Amino acid sequence: MISIPTRMLLVGACALLTLSACDSKDKAAAPAVKEEVVATVNGKTISKSRVDMILQQSGHAGQADSPEARQAVTDQLVMQMLIAEEATKKGLDKSKEVVEQLDLVKLTVLSNAYVMDYIKTHQPSDQELKAEYDRIKASIGAGEYKARHILVATEAEASDIIAKLKQAPGDFEKLAKEKSMDPGSRENGGDLGWFEPGRMVPEFSTALAKMAKGQFSEVPVKTQYGYHVILLEDTKPIEAPAFEVVKPQLAEGLQQQNLKKQMDEIKAKAKIEMPAAAAPAK
């Protein structure tokens, strides 16, 4: 499954500050809202809400909110405003490169705002979450397997190994170290550890499902990788966690799926033209 982020990262404080500092006309046109001010730089204010926003985003990265952190953010904003003013005085805000960067920042902020709004207004219902829980629970299967295998290139080699195991069943690990082509398990005597059936290719899992604990496959098991001789060492049931325990993860997963569907629908309705890439110069 392709994972779609539940929220796209917002742009950093510097980019946001630059956008607001260089886009003063838009800001002047907006209706005045009285806000708590934490600093004033050459007549321009830094609001508490801006510091709050930066700290909130930093909190997702593990930085705690504290008086020291607030002062550090405020100091950084002051310095950035001063530098932005100097850049504007030099006309850098009119340069093609800076204008394109500001357009990109605006594009990022708006697209992130849409994603956050969509997630906020499209919360999955308990009924949808329970249905997803039941679907995943059913897909887990009956249990987990602990197995070993010996992977070889031909059916004849696998049949020869099976014949040797019938004479000496305890030689499985030894034969795996000598014969197996699987570098990931060969040195451990073919040990695959514990795994769910769905992690293996279908032919492998199907063969395991027909075997009893302690039994090795009596016919070679063919997969895309070659021919396997499998030893089923143990099984255990899988106990699914309670619905309430995994409910937040289920909600996030469904939001990811729904968001991807929405993005696909938006793209499908759009008229997108991409000119062919220019041929390389000879």
Backbone as CSV, one residue per row, in Angstrom:
resi,resn,N_x,N_y,N_z,CA_x,CA_y,CA_z,C_x,C_y,C_z
1,MET,0.850,-1.191,0.000,0.000,0.000,0.000,0.878,1.230,0.000
2,ILE,0.494,2.185,-0.853,1.233,3.432,-0.876,0.735,4.324,0.240
3,SER,1.693,4.707,1.041,1.278,5.517,2.175,1.166,6.953,1.779
4,ILE,0.021,7.581,2.111,-0.185,8.991,1.851,-0.167,9.718,3.176
5,PRO,0.737,10.768,3.332,0.811,11.456,4.626,-0.539,11.999,5.040
6,THR,-0.865,11.880,6.337,-2.129,12.414,6.822,-2.102,13.928,6.863
7,ARG,-0.917,14.527,6.953,-0.824,15.985,6.858,0.510,16.324,6.228
8,MET,0.493,17.176,5.235,1.729,17.625,4.618,2.399,18.630,5.533
9,LEU,3.718,18.605,5.553,4.438,19.518,6.445,4.241,20.950,6.018
10,LEU,3.981,21.814,6.993,3.862,23.238,6.698,5.248,23.821,6.473
11,VAL,5.314,24.893,5.732,6.606,25.514,5.485,7.159,26.066,6.769
12,GLY,8.479,26.256,6.805,9.150,26.711,8.017,8.868,28.167,8.337
13,ALA,9.303,28.553,9.513,9.049,29.913,9.986,9.686,30.946,9.069
14,CYS,10.853,30.629,8.577,11.540,31.613,7.730,10.759,31.873,6.458
15,ALA,10.269,30.825,5.817,9.521,30.991,4.579,8.232,31.749,4.823
16,LEU,7.546,31.436,5.913,6.298,32.121,6.234,6.559,33.598,6.514
17,LEU,7.635,33.852,7.248,7.963,35.240,7.577,8.283,36.034,6.323
18,THR,9.074,35.419,5.438,9.448,36.098,4.211,8.220,36.406,3.378
19,LEU,7.294,35.450,3.314,6.064,35.643,2.552,5.284,36.838,3.090
20,SER,5.134,36.902,4.413,4.341,37.984,4.992,5.056,39.319,4.877
21,ALA,6.377,39.321,5.025,7.131,40.568,4.981,7.147,41.154,3.581
22,CYS,7.248,40.295,2.563,7.356,40.771,1.194,6.003,40.959,0.537
23,ASP,4.932,40.511,1.206,3.595,40.618,0.635,2.772,41.600,1.455
24,SER,3.361,42.756,1.748,2.744,43.702,2.654,1.463,44.304,2.087
25,LYS,1.335,44.379,0.776,0.138,44.954,0.174,-1.090,44.129,0.511
26,ASP,-0.953,42.792,0.365,-2.062,41.904,0.685,-2.433,42.021,2.148
27,LYS,-1.427,42.129,2.995,-1.683,42.185,4.424,-2.380,43.497,4.786
28,ALA,-1.993,44.582,4.118,-2.588,45.875,4.406,-4.059,45.895,4.000
29,ALA,-4.404,45.094,2.975,-5.771,45.086,2.484,-6.692,44.277,3.376
30,ALA,-6.116,43.407,4.201,-6.920,42.548,5.057,-7.480,43.355,6.216
31,PRO,-8.655,42.980,6.728,-9.233,43.708,7.860,-8.364,43.563,9.102
32,ALA,-8.255,44.650,9.858,-7.406,44.651,11.040,-8.004,43.760,12.132
33,VAL,-7.153,42.913,12.709,-7.571,42.051,13.808,-6.624,42.309,14.969
34,LYS,-7.186,42.677,16.088,-6.352,42.989,17.246,-5.791,41.708,17.829
35,GLU,-4.475,41.627,17.852,-3.813,40.436,18.356,-2.777,40.836,19.407
36,GLU,-2.457,39.899,20.251,-1.416,40.130,21.241,-0.072,40.189,20.539
37,VAL,0.690,41.224,20.822,1.970,41.453,20.155,3.108,41.078,21.093
38,VAL,4.091,40.339,20.554,5.243,39.948,21.367,6.470,40.786,21.055
39,ALA,6.462,41.450,19.894,7.594,42.316,19.538,7.176,43.232,18.391
40,THR,7.839,44.378,18.315,7.626,45.302,17.204,8.983,45.615,16.601
41,VAL,9.088,45.477,15.288,10.362,45.680,14.590,10.159,46.761,13.538
42,ASN,10.734,47.935,13.800,10.601,49.059,12.872,9.142,49.314,12.494
43,GLY,8.270,49.245,13.498,6.860,49.530,13.280,6.013,48.345,12.867
44,LYS,6.654,47.217,12.564,5.915,46.024,12.172,5.868,45.053,13.359
45,THR,4.708,44.465,13.577,4.519,43.636,14.762,4.727,42.157,14.482
46,ILE,5.117,41.473,15.546,5.164,40.007,15.547,4.112,39.550,16.548
47,SER,3.130,38.824,16.072,2.010,38.427,16.922,2.324,37.166,17.714
48,LYS,1.655,37.039,18.838,1.775,35.830,19.656,1.281,34.606,18.879
49,SER,0.261,34.810,18.039,-0.284,33.680,17.287,0.750,33.087,16.337
50,ARG,1.637,33.964,15.811,2.683,33.450,14.915,3.683,32.613,15.701
51,VAL,4.047,33.065,16.858,4.952,32.280,17.706,4.287,30.963,18.098
52,ASP,2.992,31.045,18.435,2.248,29.833,18.793,2.284,28.814,17.656
53,MET,2.080,29.286,16.426,2.044,28.393,15.276,3.389,27.697,15.077
54,ILE,4.470,28.479,15.188,5.800,27.897,14.995,6.092,26.865,16.082
55,LEU,5.747,27.189,17.322,5.985,26.252,18.418,5.123,25.005,18.287
56,GLN,3.919,25.174,17.764,3.056,24.010,17.565,3.679,23.061,16.555
57,GLN,4.203,23.613,15.474,4.859,22.766,14.478,6.136,22.148,15.041
58,SER,6.861,22.914,15.850,8.074,22.369,16.475,7.724,21.256,17.446
59,GLY,6.546,21.375,18.083,6.118,20.346,19.022,5.955,19.007,18.366
60,HIS,5.529,18.992,17.086,5.413,17.730,16.362,6.791,17.095,16.163
61,ALA,7.826,17.907,16.178,9.182,17.393,16.012,9.850,17.107,17.352
62,GLY,9.097,17.248,18.433,9.621,16.886,19.741,10.125,18.026,20.590
63,GLN,9.979,19.276,20.128,10.447,20.420,20.926,9.327,20.903,21.834
64,ALA,9.621,20.991,23.119,8.594,21.385,24.089,8.401,22.898,24.086
65,ASP,7.152,23.312,24.410,6.843,24.730,24.561,7.333,25.184,25.935
66,SER,8.101,26.260,25.948,8.629,26.791,27.202,8.928,28.271,27.008
67,PRO,9.067,29.032,28.095,9.424,30.445,27.953,10.708,30.642,27.156
68,GLU,11.679,29.741,27.378,12.947,29.848,26.665,12.756,29.619,25.162
69,ALA,11.908,28.614,24.839,11.650,28.315,23.433,10.917,29.477,22.763
70,ARG,9.970,30.087,23.476,9.229,31.220,22.930,10.148,32.418,22.680
71,GLN,11.061,32.633,23.599,11.988,33.748,23.426,12.904,33.490,22.237
72,ALA,13.348,32.231,22.086,14.233,31.887,20.971,13.522,32.091,19.637
73,VAL,12.252,31.682,19.564,11.482,31.860,18.333,11.281,33.346,18.045
74,THR,10.950,34.113,19.086,10.743,35.554,18.910,12.017,36.226,18.418
75,ASP,13.153,35.878,19.032,14.434,36.451,18.605,14.723,36.118,17.143
76,GLN,14.421,34.881,16.766,14.662,34.463,15.383,13.768,35.246,14.420
77,LEU,12.510,35.436,14.789,11.592,36.194,13.943,12.032,37.647,13.795
78,VAL,12.497,38.249,14.893,12.996,39.625,14.838,14.130,39.728,13.825
79,MET,15.085,38.803,13.920,16.236,38.838,13.020,15.825,38.617,11.578
80,GLN,14.876,37.702,11.382,14.415,37.422,10.024,13.676,38.625,9.427
81,MET,12.900,39.330,10.251,12.206,40.520,9.763,13.200,41.605,9.370
82,LEU,14.236,41.771,10.167,15.253,42.774,9.844,15.957,42.433,8.536
83,ILE,16.305,41.159,8.369,16.977,40.736,7.138,16.047,40.881,5.938
84,ALA,14.752,40.510,6.138,13.784,40.630,5.046,13.624,42.085,4.620
85,GLU,13.637,42.998,5.597,13.540,44.423,5.274,14.724,44.872,4.422
86,GLU,15.898,44.429,4.809,17.095,44.794,4.048,17.023,44.241,2.631
87,ALA,16.511,43.000,2.513,16.377,42.399,1.185,15.395,43.194,0.327
88,THR,14.309,43.670,0.957,13.312,44.451,0.226,13.901,45.786,-0.224
89,LYS,14.691,46.417,0.651,15.336,47.683,0.293,16.232,47.520,-0.931
90,LYS,16.847,46.376,-1.058,17.727,46.123,-2.201,16.955,45.671,-3.432
91,GLY,15.630,45.527,-3.286,14.815,45.117,-4.423,14.840,43.628,-4.703
92,LEU,15.354,42.862,-3.758,15.443,41.418,-3.981,14.063,40.763,-4.057
93,ASP,13.063,41.424,-3.441,11.714,40.865,-3.500,11.121,40.933,-4.900
94,LYS,11.767,41.697,-5.795,11.284,41.814,-7.170,12.039,40.884,-8.120
95,SER,13.089,40.241,-7.638,13.866,39.374,-8.519,13.048,38.150,-8.919
96,LYS,13.295,37.661,-10.115,12.535,36.539,-10.662,12.641,35.315,-9.752
97,GLU,13.835,35.038,-9.264,14.039,33.848,-8.428,13.246,33.945,-7.129
98,VAL,13.284,35.122,-6.471,12.569,35.288,-5.205,11.059,35.235,-5.425
99,VAL,10.570,35.871,-6.478,9.134,35.845,-6.770,8.654,34.414,-6.984
100,GLU,9.447,33.636,-7.696,9.076,32.241,-7.927,9.067,31.449,-6.620
101,GLN,10.044,31.743,-5.754,10.082,31.058,-4.460,8.876,31.434,-3.609
102,LEU,8.503,32.716,-3.623,7.337,33.155,-2.858,6.056,32.528,-3.391
103,ASP,5.962,32.408,-4.709,4.804,31.743,-5.309,4.736,30.286,-4.863
104,LEU,5.897,29.651,-4.781,5.941,28.258,-4.365,5.531,28.116,-2.901
105,VAL,5.986,29.072,-2.065,5.595,29.056,-0.656,4.083,29.186,-0.523
106,LYS,3.504,30.125,-1.274,2.054,30.327,-1.232,1.327,29.080,-1.694
107,LEU,1.812,28.461,-2.749,1.230,27.224,-3.265,1.268,26.127,-2.211
108,THR,2.401,26.024,-1.523,2.552,24.994,-0.490,1.604,25.232,0.675
109,VAL,1.532,26.491,1.124,0.664,26.812,2.258,-0.795,26.532,1.921
110,LEU,-1.238,26.946,0.737,-2.630,26.737,0.340,-2.971,25.253,0.196
111,SER,-2.056,24.491,-0.421,-2.331,23.062,-0.586,-2.346,22.351,0.759
112,ASN,-1.458,22.763,1.658,-1.462,22.184,3.002,-2.743,22.538,3.745
113,ALA,-3.195,23.781,3.563,-4.431,24.208,4.216,-5.611,23.378,3.732
114,TYR,-5.631,23.072,2.451,-6.724,22.249,1.904,-6.691,20.853,2.508
115,VAL,-5.489,20.276,2.571,-5.349,18.921,3.124,-5.797,18.890,4.581
116,MET,-5.365,19.854,5.379,-5.738,19.894,6.784,-7.244,20.076,6.955
117,ASP,-7.834,20.917,6.105,-9.275,21.132,6.179,-10.035,19.870,5.781
118,TYR,-9.534,19.179,4.767,-10.204,17.940,4.323,-10.174,16.897,5.436
119,ILE,-9.023,16.745,6.073,-8.894,15.767,7.158,-9.819,16.131,8.315
120,LYS,-9.874,17.426,8.624,-10.701,17.887,9.742,-12.184,17.651,9.481
121,THR,-12.602,17.828,8.241,-14.029,17.739,7.919,-14.462,16.379,7.387
122,HIS,-13.540,15.434,7.300,-13.877,14.095,6.806,-13.354,13.034,7.777
123,GLN,-13.824,13.121,8.994,-13.445,12.134,10.000,-14.240,10.839,9.768
124,PRO,-13.561,9.686,9.731,-14.290,8.424,9.526,-15.204,8.117,10.708
125,SER,-16.355,7.527,10.408,-17.312,7.179,11.454,-16.870,5.906,12.173
126,ASP,-17.447,5.666,13.356,-17.142,4.445,14.096,-17.521,3.215,13.279
127,GLN,-18.579,3.322,12.502,-19.002,2.192,11.670,-17.950,1.885,10.600
128,GLU,-17.402,2.923,9.990,-16.347,2.723,8.985,-15.092,2.149,9.622
129,LEU,-14.754,2.650,10.814,-13.562,2.162,11.505,-13.725,0.698,11.902
130,LYS,-14.909,0.322,12.366,-15.146,-1.070,12.758,-15.072,-1.983,11.547
131,ALA,-15.601,-1.529,10.419,-15.536,-2.327,9.199,-14.090,-2.530,8.760
132,GLU,-13.273,-1.473,8.879,-11.862,-1.584,8.524,-11.138,-2.517,9.492
133,TYR,-11.487,-2.427,10.760,-10.894,-3.315,11.778,-11.195,-4.773,11.442
134,ASP,-12.446,-5.068,11.115,-12.840,-6.442,10.797,-12.141,-6.936,9.530
135,ARG,-11.971,-6.029,8.555,-11.302,-6.423,7.308,-9.840,-6.788,7.557
136,ILE,-9.163,-5.943,8.320,-7.749,-6.210,8.603,-7.597,-7.457,9.460
137,LYS,-8.479,-7.600,10.426,-8.422,-8.763,11.305,-8.596,-10.053,10.513
138,ALA,-9.509,-10.029,9.540,-9.740,-11.217,8.713,-8.548,-11.512,7.818
139,SER,-7.833,-10.454,7.401,-6.701,-10.656,6.493,-5.464,-11.194,7.200
140,ILE,-5.440,-11.081,8.530,-4.273,-11.551,9.278,-4.110,-13.058,9.164
141,GLY,-5.232,-13.763,9.138,-5.157,-15.218,9.040,-5.224,-15.876,10.400
142,ALA,-5.065,-17.186,10.382,-5.255,-17.967,11.598,-4.104,-17.829,12.598
143,GLY,-2.915,-17.601,12.119,-1.797,-17.541,13.052,-0.482,-17.245,12.372
144,GLU,0.591,-17.466,13.135,1.947,-17.254,12.629,2.668,-18.584,12.532
145,TYR,3.656,-18.621,11.636,4.465,-19.814,11.458,5.908,-19.533,11.860
146,LYS,6.568,-20.570,12.354,8.017,-20.535,12.533,8.563,-21.659,11.688
147,ALA,9.371,-21.315,10.702,9.780,-22.325,9.730,11.222,-22.112,9.279
148,ARG,11.741,-23.160,8.658,13.033,-23.119,7.986,12.818,-23.552,6.549
149,HIS,13.755,-23.178,5.694,13.652,-23.669,4.315,15.038,-23.801,3.706
150,ILE,15.072,-24.611,2.661,16.284,-24.787,1.854,15.891,-24.443,0.423
151,LEU,16.531,-23.457,-0.141,16.215,-23.004,-1.492,17.300,-23.473,-2.462
152,VAL,16.870,-24.162,-3.508,17.803,-24.652,-4.533,17.260,-24.287,-5.911
153,ALA,18.086,-24.501,-6.931,17.723,-24.047,-8.277,16.840,-25.027,-9.031
154,THR,16.973,-26.324,-8.764,16.247,-27.303,-9.571,15.391,-28.217,-8.707
155,GLU,14.388,-28.796,-9.338,13.510,-29.739,-8.645,14.275,-30.990,-8.237
156,ALA,15.234,-31.391,-9.079,16.025,-32.581,-8.768,16.838,-32.389,-7.490
157,GLU,17.434,-31.209,-7.326,18.198,-30.928,-6.110,17.295,-30.979,-4.879
158,ALA,16.102,-30.393,-5.002,15.176,-30.391,-3.876,14.731,-31.811,-3.534
159,SER,14.467,-32.605,-4.550,14.042,-33.991,-4.318,15.146,-34.789,-3.642
160,ASP,16.382,-34.525,-4.024,17.518,-35.218,-3.401,17.637,-34.844,-1.924
161,ILE,17.410,-33.578,-1.595,17.462,-33.130,-0.194,16.347,-33.789,0.610
162,ILE,15.156,-33.865,0.031,14.027,-34.508,0.716,14.343,-35.966,1.004
163,ALA,14.975,-36.637,0.047,15.344,-38.044,0.241,16.337,-38.186,1.398
164,LYS,17.274,-37.262,1.511,18.246,-37.302,2.602,17.577,-37.029,3.941
165,LEU,16.604,-36.121,3.943,15.904,-35.809,5.185,15.061,-36.981,5.668
166,LYS,14.543,-37.735,4.757,13.772,-38.919,5.153,14.663,-39.935,5.866
167,GLN,15.920,-39.937,5.503,16.866,-40.844,6.164,17.376,-40.236,7.477
168,ALA,17.523,-38.926,7.500,18.062,-38.249,8.692,17.345,-36.916,8.883
169,PRO,16.142,-36.920,9.471,15.348,-35.690,9.640,16.074,-34.590,10.414
170,GLY,17.004,-34.955,11.265,17.704,-33.966,12.068,18.772,-33.194,11.316
171,ASP,18.983,-33.525,10.062,20.040,-32.866,9.284,19.565,-31.623,8.539
172,PHE,18.359,-31.142,8.835,17.813,-30.025,8.052,18.732,-28.804,8.113
173,GLU,19.128,-28.391,9.309,19.970,-27.203,9.446,21.296,-27.377,8.723
174,LYS,21.877,-28.566,8.842,23.152,-28.851,8.189,23.019,-28.753,6.675
175,LEU,21.953,-29.339,6.135,21.739,-29.309,4.687,21.452,-27.890,4.204
176,ALA,20.737,-27.111,5.029,20.457,-25.730,4.652,21.748,-24.929,4.521
177,LYS,22.663,-25.100,5.464,23.931,-24.387,5.412,24.780,-24.823,4.210
178,GLU,24.630,-26.077,3.816,25.425,-26.608,2.705,24.808,-26.303,1.341
179,LYS,23.483,-26.352,1.255,22.824,-26.345,-0.055,22.036,-25.087,-0.390
180,SER,21.522,-24.384,0.596,20.561,-23.320,0.316,21.183,-22.136,-0.416
181,MET,20.405,-21.571,-1.354,20.841,-20.392,-2.097,20.367,-19.097,-1.443
182,ASP,19.597,-19.208,-0.374,19.057,-18.016,0.272,20.093,-17.440,1.232
183,PRO,20.734,-16.317,0.892,21.790,-15.772,1.746,21.250,-15.247,3.078
184,GLY,19.981,-14.905,3.115,19.415,-14.356,4.335,19.172,-15.371,5.424
185,SER,19.036,-16.642,5.067,18.740,-17.663,6.074,19.731,-18.814,6.086
186,ARG,20.567,-18.926,5.069,21.461,-20.077,4.936,22.353,-20.271,6.159
187,GLU,23.005,-19.198,6.603,23.943,-19.330,7.715,23.243,-19.678,9.024
188,ASN,21.941,-19.444,9.101,21.168,-19.794,10.293,20.416,-21.111,10.119
189,GLY,20.914,-21.929,9.212,20.280,-23.219,9.003,18.915,-23.121,8.360
190,GLY,18.713,-22.089,7.569,17.439,-21.917,6.876,16.354,-21.262,7.711
191,ASP,16.703,-20.768,8.899,15.703,-20.222,9.821,15.081,-18.942,9.267
192,LEU,13.752,-18.917,9.204,13.003,-17.755,8.741,12.347,-17.003,9.897
193,GLY,12.464,-17.543,11.112,11.834,-16.910,12.262,10.325,-17.024,12.213
194,TRP,9.658,-16.149,12.976,8.190,-16.116,12.995,7.685,-15.169,11.917
195,PHE,6.634,-15.549,11.236,6.080,-14.691,10.193,4.621,-15.049,9.944
196,GLU,3.886,-14.075,9.424,2.506,-14.300,9.013,2.509,-14.880,7.609
197,PRO,1.530,-15.708,7.272,1.496,-16.333,5.956,1.546,-15.333,4.809
198,GLY,0.887,-14.198,4.989,0.819,-13.209,3.921,2.149,-12.602,3.543
199,ARG,3.158,-12.761,4.387,4.481,-12.211,4.079,5.228,-13.037,3.043
200,MET,4.789,-14.273,2.833,5.462,-15.151,1.889,4.688,-15.222,0.576
201,VAL,5.382,-15.659,-0.477,4.698,-15.836,-1.761,3.623,-16.905,-1.596
202,PRO,2.539,-16.842,-2.370,1.393,-17.744,-2.171,1.735,-19.224,-2.159
203,GLU,2.621,-19.650,-3.052,2.952,-21.074,-3.114,3.590,-21.561,-1.807
204,PHE,4.415,-20.710,-1.232,5.090,-21.048,0.021,4.072,-21.149,1.148
205,SER,3.198,-20.142,1.255,2.194,-20.130,2.319,1.212,-21.285,2.181
206,THR,0.819,-21.598,0.952,-0.121,-22.700,0.718,0.479,-24.023,1.176
207,ALA,1.757,-24.221,0.884,2.424,-25.459,1.302,2.479,-25.555,2.825
208,LEU,2.789,-24.438,3.496,2.862,-24.415,4.954,1.514,-24.750,5.589
209,ALA,0.444,-24.236,5.002,-0.887,-24.436,5.568,-1.288,-25.904,5.589
210,LYS,-0.674,-26.707,4.733,-1.012,-28.128,4.645,-0.114,-29.008,5.513
211,MET,0.862,-28.378,6.180,1.843,-29.144,6.941,1.516,-29.160,8.424
212,ALA,1.955,-30.191,9.096,1.803,-30.306,10.548,3.097,-29.862,11.222
213,LYS,2.982,-29.457,12.468,4.151,-29.029,13.233,5.203,-30.127,13.270
214,GLY,6.456,-29.762,12.943,7.555,-30.718,12.927,7.727,-31.433,11.602
215,GLN,6.867,-31.180,10.638,6.916,-31.865,9.350,7.703,-31.040,8.335
216,PHE,8.395,-31.732,7.431,9.028,-31.046,6.311,8.301,-31.441,5.029
217,SER,8.391,-30.584,4.033,7.670,-30.829,2.782,8.220,-32.070,2.093
218,GLU,7.328,-32.940,1.675,7.737,-34.205,1.046,7.849,-34.086,-0.464
219,VAL,7.416,-32.956,-1.007,7.625,-32.673,-2.433,8.180,-31.262,-2.538
220,PRO,9.011,-30.981,-3.526,9.562,-29.638,-3.673,8.459,-28.597,-3.883
221,VAL,8.647,-27.426,-3.287,7.688,-26.327,-3.417,8.286,-25.302,-4.379
222,LYS,7.666,-25.163,-5.545,8.194,-24.270,-6.580,7.624,-22.863,-6.403
223,THR,8.507,-21.862,-6.400,8.109,-20.453,-6.388,8.942,-19.714,-7.431
224,GLN,8.756,-18.436,-7.520,9.517,-17.636,-8.478,11.007,-17.614,-8.163
225,TYR,11.368,-18.013,-6.941,12.765,-17.970,-6.523,13.510,-19.279,-6.780
226,GLY,12.775,-20.340,-7.003,13.396,-21.648,-7.186,12.542,-22.728,-6.543
227,TYR,13.215,-23.756,-6.000,12.519,-24.874,-5.352,12.878,-24.907,-3.872
228,HIS,11.858,-25.018,-3.031,12.034,-24.970,-1.584,11.748,-26.329,-0.953
229,VAL,12.537,-26.628,0.083,12.196,-27.701,1.017,11.921,-26.990,2.335
230,ILE,10.738,-27.170,2.873,10.293,-26.388,4.036,10.130,-27.278,5.257
231,LEU,10.558,-26.768,6.406,10.345,-27.427,7.685,9.502,-26.509,8.564
232,LEU,8.306,-26.973,8.947,7.450,-26.200,9.836,7.791,-26.562,11.276
233,GLU,8.400,-25.624,11.997,8.844,-25.900,13.360,7.756,-25.635,14.400
234,ASP,6.954,-24.599,14.188,5.964,-24.270,15.216,4.912,-23.331,14.632
235,THR,3.784,-23.242,15.306,2.725,-22.306,14.943,2.177,-21.675,16.223
236,LYS,1.565,-20.519,16.076,0.890,-19.899,17.217,-0.212,-18.984,16.705
237,PRO,-1.302,-18.868,17.439,-2.395,-17.999,16.993,-2.013,-16.532,17.133
238,ILE,-2.625,-15.722,16.306,-2.414,-14.279,16.381,-3.594,-13.662,17.109
239,GLU,-3.304,-12.951,18.176,-4.355,-12.272,18.918,-4.392,-10.805,18.482
240,ALA,-5.458,-10.476,17.796,-5.594,-9.092,17.313,-5.807,-8.153,18.494
241,PRO,-5.188,-6.976,18.470,-5.423,-6.003,19.545,-6.878,-5.556,19.548
242,ALA,-7.348,-5.092,20.688,-8.730,-4.640,20.812,-8.988,-3.450,19.885
243,PHE,-10.218,-3.328,19.451,-10.608,-2.261,18.532,-10.252,-0.885,19.082
244,GLU,-10.559,-0.642,20.357,-10.301,0.672,20.944,-8.820,1.006,20.991
245,VAL,-7.979,-0.026,21.083,-6.532,0.197,21.158,-5.998,0.713,19.824
246,VAL,-6.496,0.147,18.726,-5.967,0.498,17.405,-6.851,1.515,16.667
247,LYS,-7.880,1.996,17.322,-8.815,2.923,16.674,-8.120,4.170,16.109
248,PRO,-7.188,4.805,16.842,-6.504,5.975,16.261,-5.725,5.646,14.993
249,GLN,-5.041,4.482,14.983,-4.290,4.087,13.795,-5.221,3.768,12.629
250,LEU,-6.365,3.156,12.946,-7.344,2.863,11.899,-7.871,4.152,11.282
251,ALA,-8.144,5.144,12.139,-8.640,6.427,11.656,-7.620,7.090,10.741
252,GLU,-6.374,7.043,11.147,-5.319,7.650,10.329,-5.195,6.933,8.988
253,GLY,-5.268,5.597,9.021,-5.174,4.826,7.782,-6.307,5.136,6.821
254,LEU,-7.536,5.218,7.348,-8.680,5.537,6.497,-8.582,6.958,5.948
255,GLN,-8.096,7.873,6.765,-7.916,9.250,6.294,-6.912,9.291,5.145
256,GLN,-5.866,8.509,5.258,-4.875,8.437,4.186,-5.510,7.933,2.892
257,GLN,-6.295,6.866,3.024,-6.951,6.300,1.846,-7.926,7.287,1.222
258,ASN,-8.748,7.911,2.058,-9.749,8.851,1.553,-9.095,10.084,0.931
259,LEU,-8.002,10.539,1.549,-7.297,11.692,1.010,-6.714,11.376,-0.364
260,LYS,-6.163,10.194,-0.505,-5.604,9.807,-1.804,-6.704,9.755,-2.873
261,LYS,-7.863,9.204,-2.500,-8.983,9.166,-3.448,-9.391,10.572,-3.869
262,GLN,-9.440,11.477,-2.891,-9.808,12.858,-3.195,-8.795,13.501,-4.119
263,MET,-7.494,13.306,-3.853,-6.455,13.863,-4.716,-6.550,13.291,-6.124
264,ASP,-6.837,11.985,-6.220,-6.967,11.347,-7.534,-8.160,11.916,-8.296
265,GLU,-9.264,12.178,-7.587,-10.455,12.741,-8.228,-10.182,14.154,-8.734
266,ILE,-9.500,14.952,-7.915,-9.166,16.318,-8.321,-8.292,16.291,-9.567
267,LYS,-7.328,15.407,-9.575,-6.416,15.323,-10.723,-7.142,14.831,-11.963
268,ALA,-8.071,13.867,-11.783,-8.798,13.313,-12.923,-9.685,14.359,-13.598
269,LYS,-10.209,15.304,-12.810,-11.099,16.331,-13.354,-10.334,17.490,-13.998
270,ALA,-9.065,17.584,-13.700,-8.273,18.720,-14.185,-7.804,18.505,-15.627
271,LYS,-7.554,19.617,-16.298,-6.948,19.566,-17.629,-5.461,19.829,-17.466
272,ILE,-4.675,18.794,-17.606,-3.229,18.882,-17.376,-2.506,18.627,-18.692
273,GLU,-1.682,19.567,-19.079,-0.909,19.428,-20.313,0.570,19.511,-19.983
274,MET,1.311,18.555,-20.469,2.758,18.536,-20.254,3.453,18.393,-21.609
275,PRO,4.081,19.446,-22.063,4.782,19.347,-23.363,5.893,18.321,-23.294
276,ALA,6.127,17.679,-24.414,7.188,16.672,-24.462,8.522,17.333,-24.153
277,ALA,9.363,16.597,-23.470,10.685,17.128,-23.129,11.484,17.412,-24.398
278,ALA,12.213,18.503,-24.367,13.018,18.865,-25.535,14.095,17.830,-25.769
279,ALA,14.359,17.564,-27.023,15.384,16.576,-27.366,16.752,17.109,-26.948
280,PRO,17.616,16.238,-26.409,18.946,16.704,-25.992,19.755,17.213,-27.156
281,ALA,20.525,18.241,-26.890,21.352,18.821,-27.945,22.427,17.835,-28.356
282,LYS,22.710,17.800,-29.649,23.749,16.898,-30.165,25.020,17.675,-30.426
